[in-house]
Amino acid sequence: MPDEDIQHGLTCWLLDTRSLWPGAKIADSQSARDAFNFISDEERENILRKYHIADARMSLASALLKRLFVHKSLGIPWKDIKFGRKRDPKHGKPCALLPSPQHGHAPLEFNVSHQAGLVVLVGCKTTELDAELGVDIVCVNERNDFRVIDEEGFAGWVDMYAEIFSQEESFDIKYNADAFPLLDGTIVTPEMLGRHDRCTTRNQQLDITLPSGERKTFDSDLLIDAKLRRFYTFWCYKEAYIKLDGEALLAKWIPQLEFKHVRTPRSGTVARCSTHGTWGERVSDAEVWFTKHGKSQRLDDTRVEIQAFEEDFMIGVAAKERHGNKLPEVLTSFRGLHLEEDVMSVARNA
């Protein structure tokens, strides 16, 4: 259970939809049809149009989590909860609206992200924690990245994202690697790797010398795997900040936003038949910088933090102070929710 003092008014929830609402289509599930009664007609129609049931599950979970957060934070009856957007009515950041006869935005800040079956929400009451928030979740092995990497090399693959990353970030991603394990459990550190950090192709045999003097040979696939995790760490930070700001991913200033001292969190363990997946390492020492008119400046009012979950997931949170408010010590203390006990039972009685 998250420590309230550490959380300092910050809500962090995770809902795993991978085993929820079984069937070929979301409408095949009676429990999903029941849940449709607690979201808007527009959301329901959008969910029913999803081609893949995994996407429909995540969209339904996102809609429920947003309402749960608004209800538990402000006590607004579930049926009266409505949403709008900040600034731009079409593309602005989602926000909760005050119920009639009141007008305007509710005193809440929240953001939702979902990927590969997991849905996460971060939020706060701005009367308790006045901050802007953004969250992103990535799954390292969900996409078929290796097909392009094998054709273009890892460096060529990173170059495909030149509109997202600065030159310094791209170099960092291509030619630096955090410590990673070999198949026998030996940990390869950057110091042990040496100039092999310049390797950007798979299926190469690399030789290193351990501190004990023992020689080890391993396949460069392991190094590229580590670099790919590092790429997604940068990606997760960047998208969390973009979502904090409320801009689209193609905002022109994105390459001017830089993250320094980035380190990939060590992974947790995947869920087995009799166990739940476990959390991995939490990392909070990355710095946020922005370059304007050729001058780079650290954003001291903004913090980012990332935590690994299971073997392939990472969740990043960006938080920006407003009016000098102190940010929580921990940004990623997520609590796993149970659909029936924590969500639906509240919705039925709200």
C-alpha positions as CSV (number, residue, x, y, z in Angstrom):
1,M,0.0,0.0,0.0
2,P,1.5,3.4,-0.9
3,D,2.7,5.6,2.0
4,E,0.5,8.7,2.1
5,D,3.4,10.9,3.4
6,I,5.5,9.8,0.4
7,Q,2.6,10.2,-2.0
8,H,1.8,13.7,-0.7
9,G,-1.6,13.8,-2.3
10,L,-0.7,11.9,-5.5
11,T,-2.9,9.0,-6.6
12,C,-1.2,6.3,-8.7
13,W,-3.4,3.4,-9.9
14,L,-2.8,0.4,-12.2
15,L,-5.5,-1.9,-13.6
16,D,-4.4,-5.1,-15.4
17,T,-7.0,-5.9,-18.1
18,R,-5.3,-8.9,-19.7
19,S,-7.6,-11.4,-18.1
20,L,-10.7,-9.2,-17.9
21,W,-13.8,-9.3,-20.1
22,P,-13.1,-12.6,-22.0
23,G,-14.5,-13.2,-25.5
24,A,-13.7,-12.5,-29.1
25,K,-15.4,-9.1,-28.8
26,I,-15.9,-6.8,-25.8
27,A,-19.7,-7.1,-26.2
28,D,-19.4,-10.9,-25.7
29,S,-18.7,-10.3,-22.0
30,Q,-21.7,-9.8,-19.7
31,S,-19.5,-8.0,-17.1
32,A,-18.3,-5.6,-19.9
33,R,-21.9,-4.9,-20.8
34,D,-22.6,-4.1,-17.2
35,A,-19.7,-1.7,-17.1
36,F,-21.0,0.1,-20.2
37,N,-23.8,1.4,-17.9
38,F,-21.3,3.5,-16.0
39,I,-19.6,5.3,-18.9
40,S,-21.0,7.8,-21.6
41,D,-22.8,6.7,-24.8
42,E,-19.9,8.3,-26.8
43,E,-17.3,6.3,-25.0
44,R,-19.3,3.1,-25.3
45,E,-19.7,3.5,-29.0
46,N,-16.0,4.2,-29.4
47,I,-15.1,1.1,-27.5
48,L,-17.5,-1.1,-29.5
49,R,-15.8,0.1,-32.7
50,K,-12.4,-1.2,-31.6
51,Y,-11.1,-4.0,-33.9
52,H,-8.9,-5.6,-31.3
53,I,-10.5,-6.7,-28.0
54,A,-7.3,-5.8,-26.1
55,D,-7.7,-2.2,-27.2
56,A,-11.4,-2.2,-26.2
57,R,-10.6,-3.6,-22.8
58,M,-8.0,-0.8,-22.1
59,S,-10.4,1.9,-23.3
60,L,-13.1,0.6,-21.1
61,A,-10.8,0.4,-18.1
62,S,-9.5,4.0,-18.8
63,A,-13.0,5.4,-18.8
64,L,-13.9,3.6,-15.5
65,L,-10.6,4.7,-13.8
66,K,-11.1,8.4,-14.7
67,R,-14.6,8.3,-13.2
68,L,-13.4,6.5,-10.1
69,F,-10.8,9.1,-9.5
70,V,-13.2,12.0,-9.9
71,H,-15.8,10.4,-7.6
72,K,-13.4,9.4,-4.9
73,S,-11.6,12.8,-5.0
74,L,-14.6,15.1,-5.0
75,G,-17.6,13.0,-4.1
76,I,-19.4,13.9,-7.4
77,P,-22.1,11.3,-8.1
78,W,-21.0,8.9,-10.8
79,K,-23.9,9.8,-13.1
80,D,-23.0,13.5,-12.9
81,I,-19.3,13.1,-13.9
82,K,-18.5,14.8,-17.2
83,F,-15.2,15.5,-19.0
84,G,-13.9,18.3,-21.2
85,R,-10.5,19.5,-22.4
86,K,-8.2,22.2,-21.3
87,R,-7.3,25.0,-23.8
88,D,-8.1,23.4,-27.1
89,P,-11.6,21.8,-27.1
90,K,-10.5,19.1,-29.6
91,H,-6.9,18.3,-28.8
92,G,-6.4,19.7,-25.3
93,K,-5.6,17.7,-22.2
94,P,-8.7,15.9,-20.8
95,C,-10.1,17.4,-17.6
96,A,-13.1,16.8,-15.3
97,L,-16.0,19.4,-15.3
98,L,-17.9,20.7,-12.3
99,P,-21.5,19.4,-12.1
100,S,-24.4,21.7,-12.8
101,P,-25.3,24.3,-11.7
102,Q,-21.6,25.0,-11.3
103,H,-19.4,25.7,-14.3
104,G,-15.8,25.3,-15.2
105,H,-13.0,22.7,-14.6
106,A,-13.0,20.6,-11.4
107,P,-10.0,21.2,-9.1
108,L,-8.3,18.0,-10.3
109,E,-5.3,17.1,-12.4
110,F,-5.1,13.6,-13.9
111,N,-3.6,11.6,-16.8
112,V,-4.1,8.1,-18.1
113,S,-2.0,5.8,-20.2
114,H,-2.4,2.2,-21.4
115,Q,-0.3,-0.3,-23.3
116,A,-0.3,-4.1,-23.9
117,G,-3.2,-4.7,-21.4
118,L,-2.1,-2.4,-18.6
119,V,-3.9,0.9,-17.7
120,V,-2.4,3.4,-15.4
121,L,-3.7,6.7,-13.9
122,V,-2.0,9.4,-11.9
123,G,-3.9,12.3,-10.4
124,C,-4.2,14.8,-7.6
125,K,-6.6,17.3,-6.1
126,T,-5.1,20.7,-7.0
127,T,-6.2,22.0,-3.6
128,E,-3.8,19.5,-2.0
129,L,-1.1,19.2,-4.6
130,D,-1.0,21.9,-7.3
131,A,0.9,20.3,-10.0
132,E,0.7,19.3,-13.7
133,L,1.0,15.5,-14.3
134,G,1.7,13.2,-17.2
135,V,2.1,9.4,-17.3
136,D,3.2,7.0,-20.0
137,I,3.5,3.2,-20.0
138,V,5.7,1.3,-22.5
139,C,6.1,-2.4,-23.3
140,V,9.6,-3.0,-24.7
141,N,8.8,-6.2,-26.7
142,E,5.3,-5.5,-27.9
143,R,6.3,-4.1,-31.3
144,N,8.3,-5.8,-34.1
145,D,11.3,-3.5,-33.7
146,F,13.9,-6.1,-34.5
147,R,12.8,-6.5,-38.1
148,V,13.8,-2.9,-38.8
149,I,16.8,-3.1,-36.6
150,D,18.1,-6.1,-38.5
151,E,17.6,-4.2,-41.8
152,E,18.9,-0.8,-40.8
153,G,21.0,-1.5,-37.7
154,F,20.2,-0.1,-34.3
155,A,21.7,3.3,-35.2
156,G,19.6,3.5,-38.3
157,W,16.5,2.6,-36.4
158,V,17.1,5.3,-33.8
159,D,17.6,7.8,-36.7
160,M,14.0,7.2,-37.7
161,Y,13.0,9.2,-34.6
162,A,15.1,12.3,-35.3
163,E,12.0,14.5,-34.9
164,I,11.5,13.2,-31.4
165,F,15.0,13.1,-29.9
166,S,17.8,15.7,-29.9
167,Q,21.2,14.9,-31.4
168,E,22.6,14.4,-27.9
169,E,19.8,12.0,-26.9
170,S,20.1,10.0,-30.1
171,F,23.9,9.6,-29.6
172,D,23.3,8.6,-26.0
173,I,20.7,5.9,-27.0
174,K,22.9,4.6,-29.8
175,Y,26.2,4.3,-28.0
176,N,25.5,3.9,-24.3
177,A,24.1,0.9,-22.5
178,D,23.2,0.4,-18.8
179,A,24.4,-2.8,-17.1
180,F,22.7,-5.9,-18.4
181,P,22.8,-9.6,-17.6
182,L,24.3,-12.4,-19.7
183,L,22.4,-15.7,-20.1
184,D,24.5,-17.1,-17.2
185,G,23.6,-14.2,-14.9
186,T,26.9,-12.4,-15.2
187,I,26.3,-8.6,-15.1
188,V,28.0,-6.6,-17.9
189,T,28.8,-3.1,-16.8
190,P,29.6,-0.2,-19.1
191,E,33.2,-0.3,-17.9
192,M,33.5,-4.0,-18.8
193,L,31.8,-3.4,-22.2
194,G,34.4,-0.8,-23.3
195,R,34.3,0.2,-26.9
196,H,31.8,-2.6,-27.6
197,D,29.3,0.1,-26.7
198,R,29.7,1.3,-30.3
199,C,28.2,-2.0,-31.5
200,T,24.8,-1.4,-33.2
201,T,24.1,-4.7,-35.0
202,R,22.8,-8.0,-33.8
203,N,24.3,-11.4,-34.3
204,Q,27.8,-10.3,-33.5
205,Q,30.2,-12.1,-31.1
206,L,31.5,-9.8,-28.4
207,D,34.4,-10.5,-26.0
208,I,34.8,-8.9,-22.6
209,T,37.1,-9.3,-19.6
210,L,35.6,-9.6,-16.1
211,P,37.3,-8.0,-13.1
212,S,38.5,-11.5,-12.2
213,G,40.4,-11.7,-15.4
214,E,38.0,-14.3,-16.9
215,R,37.0,-13.8,-20.5
216,K,33.4,-14.0,-21.7
217,T,32.0,-14.2,-25.2
218,F,28.4,-13.3,-25.8
219,D,26.0,-12.4,-28.6
220,S,25.4,-8.8,-29.4
221,D,21.7,-9.4,-29.3
222,L,21.9,-9.0,-25.5
223,L,23.6,-5.6,-25.9
224,I,21.0,-4.4,-28.5
225,D,18.2,-5.6,-26.1
226,A,19.7,-3.4,-23.4
227,K,19.9,-0.4,-25.8
228,L,16.3,-1.0,-26.8
229,R,15.2,-0.8,-23.2
230,R,17.2,2.4,-22.9
231,F,15.5,3.8,-26.0
232,Y,12.1,3.1,-24.4
233,T,13.2,4.8,-21.2
234,F,13.9,8.0,-23.1
235,W,10.6,7.5,-25.0
236,C,8.6,7.0,-21.8
237,Y,10.1,10.1,-20.2
238,K,9.5,12.2,-23.3
239,E,5.9,11.2,-23.8
240,A,5.0,11.6,-20.1
241,Y,6.2,15.2,-20.2
242,I,4.4,15.8,-23.5
243,K,1.2,14.5,-21.9
244,L,1.8,16.7,-18.8
245,D,1.9,19.7,-21.1
246,G,-1.1,18.5,-23.1
247,E,0.6,18.7,-26.5
248,A,0.5,16.1,-29.2
249,L,3.5,14.0,-29.8
250,L,4.3,15.9,-33.0
251,A,4.7,19.3,-31.2
252,K,7.5,21.2,-32.9
253,W,9.5,21.8,-29.6
254,I,9.9,18.1,-28.8
255,P,13.6,17.8,-29.9
256,Q,14.3,20.8,-27.7
257,L,13.2,18.8,-24.7
258,E,16.1,16.7,-23.4
259,F,16.6,14.2,-20.7
260,K,20.0,13.8,-19.1
261,H,21.5,11.2,-16.7
262,V,19.0,8.7,-17.9
263,R,19.3,5.2,-16.5
264,T,17.1,2.2,-17.4
265,P,15.4,0.6,-14.4
266,R,16.1,-3.1,-13.7
267,S,13.1,-5.2,-14.7
268,G,10.8,-7.1,-12.4
269,T,9.5,-10.6,-13.0
270,V,6.7,-11.7,-15.2
271,A,3.5,-13.1,-13.8
272,R,3.4,-16.9,-13.6
273,C,0.4,-19.2,-13.2
274,S,0.4,-18.9,-9.4
275,T,2.0,-15.5,-8.9
276,H,1.5,-11.9,-9.8
277,G,4.0,-9.9,-11.8
278,T,6.5,-8.0,-9.6
279,W,7.7,-4.4,-9.7
280,G,11.3,-3.8,-10.7
281,E,13.6,-0.9,-9.9
282,R,12.4,2.7,-9.5
283,V,14.7,5.4,-10.9
284,S,14.3,9.1,-10.2
285,D,17.6,10.8,-11.0
286,A,17.0,11.9,-14.6
287,E,17.1,15.6,-15.3
288,V,14.8,17.6,-17.6
289,W,16.3,20.2,-19.9
290,F,15.0,22.6,-22.5
291,T,16.9,24.4,-25.3
292,K,15.6,27.8,-26.4
293,H,17.3,30.2,-28.7
294,G,20.4,28.0,-28.5
295,K,20.6,28.0,-24.7
296,S,20.0,24.9,-22.7
297,Q,18.4,25.2,-19.3
298,R,17.4,22.7,-16.6
299,L,13.8,22.8,-15.7
300,D,14.1,22.8,-11.9
301,D,10.3,22.8,-11.3
302,T,9.9,19.5,-13.1
303,R,10.7,15.9,-12.0
304,V,10.5,12.6,-13.8
305,E,10.5,9.1,-12.4
306,I,10.3,5.7,-14.0
307,Q,9.6,2.2,-12.6
308,A,9.8,-1.2,-14.2
309,F,7.0,-3.7,-14.0
310,E,7.3,-7.4,-14.9
311,E,10.0,-8.0,-17.5
312,D,8.9,-5.7,-20.3
313,F,6.8,-2.8,-18.9
314,M,8.1,0.6,-17.7
315,I,5.9,3.4,-16.3
316,G,7.1,7.0,-16.4
317,V,5.6,9.9,-14.5
318,A,6.4,13.6,-15.1
319,A,5.3,16.2,-12.5
320,K,5.7,20.0,-12.7
321,E,5.3,22.3,-9.7
322,R,2.8,25.1,-9.8
323,H,2.9,28.2,-7.5
324,G,5.9,26.8,-5.6
325,N,4.2,23.7,-4.4
326,K,6.5,20.8,-3.3
327,L,6.3,17.7,-5.4
328,P,5.9,14.2,-3.7
329,E,9.1,12.4,-2.8
330,V,7.9,9.4,-4.9
331,L,6.0,9.7,-8.2
332,T,5.5,6.1,-9.2
333,S,4.1,4.4,-6.1
334,F,1.4,2.5,-8.0
335,R,-1.4,0.6,-6.4
336,G,-2.9,-2.3,-8.3
337,L,-6.7,-2.2,-8.4
338,H,-9.2,-5.1,-8.5
339,L,-11.9,-4.5,-11.0
340,E,-14.9,-5.7,-8.9
341,E,-13.7,-4.8,-5.4
342,D,-12.1,-1.4,-6.2
343,V,-14.0,-0.1,-9.2
344,M,-17.4,-1.7,-10.0
345,S,-18.6,-1.9,-6.4
346,V,-17.9,1.8,-6.0
347,A,-19.6,2.7,-9.3
348,R,-22.8,0.8,-8.4
349,N,-23.1,2.6,-5.1
350,A,-22.0,6.1,-6.3
